[in-house]
């Protein structure tokens, strides 16, 4: 995943998003990424940034991933 130049799509359980982003950021902190949740539902949310930015956000606000 770290060396891929293509878009990579991962599905992860909400309680494990922060850990996944933290691990991924060590391989490519400046790689652009997006986290989407509740797709096609009333409270759909998409957050974009670098892996480092998203890892920091979800480390501080892990409830946001649920």
Order of alpha helices (4+ residues) and beta strands (2+ residues): alpha-beta-beta-alpha
